[in-house]
């Protein structure tokens, strides 16, 4: 089942993962933000599947 562009945007755009507690954070500016659960500032973008 193929995902629509709207679903991909909702799942991956502005979603960052805390590298300490793995919490999902929906943020506009991750450079100035902290994790919502633990307060850690190390955030990474959510990984996307490549090739599909």
trRosetta pair geometry for C-beta under 8 A, 3 or more apart (Angstrom, degrees):
i j d omega theta_ij theta_ji phi_ij phi_ji
3 7 4.6 -118 -173 84 98 129
3 8 5.4 115 122 -54 124 88
3 11 7.9 -38 -175 9 150 142
4 7 4.8 98 56 5 78 101
4 8 7.2 -144 96 -3 43 86
5 8 5.7 -54 -147 38 35 111
5 9 6.2 37 154 -21 67 106
6 9 5.7 -53 -148 35 31 112
6 10 6.4 30 154 -18 64 107
7 10 5.7 -56 -148 37 31 111
7 11 6.2 23 157 -15 66 112
8 11 5.9 -62 -143 41 29 106
8 12 5.9 -19 175 19 68 117
9 12 7.0 -79 -129 53 18 81
9 13 4.8 -7 -165 2 65 129
10 13 7.3 -12 -63 37 13 96
11 15 6.9 -59 157 3 38 155
11 46 7.5 -123 148 106 73 150
12 15 5.9 -108 -147 36 23 117
12 45 7.8 45 -173 174 84 100
12 46 5.6 -138 -130 78 67 116
12 48 5.5 30 -122 -83 148 109
14 26 5.6 51 124 -165 98 72
14 27 5.9 -157 -176 68 85 42
14 28 6.1 -10 -136 -89 125 43
15 24 6.0 -17 -167 -166 102 101
15 25 7.3 144 -158 75 52 44
15 26 5.6 -27 -98 -99 68 69
15 45 7.4 82 83 -159 62 63
15 46 4.5 -5 104 -9 106 132
16 24 7.7 139 75 -158 38 52
16 25 4.9 -31 69 69 88 98
16 26 7.9 156 21 -95 74 20
16 27 5.5 -25 16 28 122 117
16 30 4.8 119 -60 -107 162 137
16 33 7.8 130 55 80 149 130
16 43 4.1 38 156 170 130 120
16 44 6.4 156 -161 74 83 27
16 45 5.9 -57 -107 -99 73 39
16 46 6.7 -133 -101 -32 21 77
17 22 6.1 -12 -174 -147 105 52
17 23 7.3 160 -152 76 57 36
17 24 6.1 -30 -98 -99 70 56
17 25 7.4 169 -89 19 20 84
17 43 6.7 148 70 -158 34 71
17 44 5.5 -27 60 64 89 83
17 45 7.6 28 14 126 86 12
17 46 5.6 109 -30 -89 104 68
18 21 5.0 4 100 50 134 77
18 22 6.1 -90 70 -32 82 10
18 23 4.7 25 16 43 124 82
18 25 6.5 85 -43 -17 89 119
18 35 4.0 44 -99 -106 133 130
18 37 7.0 -116 2 44 162 104
18 38 6.5 129 176 38 156 111
18 40 5.5 104 -160 66 111 117
18 42 7.1 86 -160 84 62 71
18 43 6.0 -42 -95 -102 49 75
19 22 7.9 40 -127 -72 17 55
19 40 7.1 -122 55 129 73 139
19 42 4.4 -61 39 122 119 113
19 43 7.0 -160 -12 -99 87 22
19 44 5.8 78 -63 -10 103 108
20 35 6.9 -108 48 -23 110 161
20 38 5.6 -113 96 83 128 153
20 40 4.2 133 11 -31 140 170
20 42 6.4 106 -29 59 95 111
21 35 6.5 119 39 174 113 156
21 37 5.5 -113 94 88 153 129
21 38 4.7 143 -15 -17 138 135
21 40 7.0 157 1 13 95 131
23 35 5.7 105 57 -165 123 110
23 36 6.4 -130 133 53 143 87
23 37 4.4 157 -54 7 162 130
23 38 7.2 167 3 2 132 94
24 46 7.2 24 -127 -82 98 124
25 30 7.6 118 99 -112 123 99
25 33 7.1 169 152 132 142 134
25 35 6.1 -129 -56 -130 140 56
25 36 5.5 160 -109 -8 101 103
25 43 6.4 -69 51 -128 135 134
27 30 4.9 110 95 -77 140 73
27 33 4.8 -134 -139 31 144 170
27 43 7.4 25 22 157 150 167
29 32 5.1 7 124 35 115 103
29 33 6.2 139 91 -26 68 105
30 33 5.3 -72 -133 41 38 113
30 43 4.8 -123 -168 86 118 137
30 45 7.9 -147 1 -72 167 70
33 41 7.7 156 98 -135 41 72
33 43 6.9 2 85 -5 98 153
34 39 5.0 1 159 -159 134 48
34 40 6.5 150 -163 70 86 24
34 41 5.1 -53 -106 -86 79 67
35 38 4.9 8 91 51 136 76
35 39 5.8 -55 60 -1 87 10
35 40 4.6 24 4 47 127 76
35 41 7.6 -122 -10 -68 80 24
35 43 6.8 167 -70 -77 79 101
40 43 7.8 144 107 -55 87 72
49 52 5.0 -13 125 36 124 117
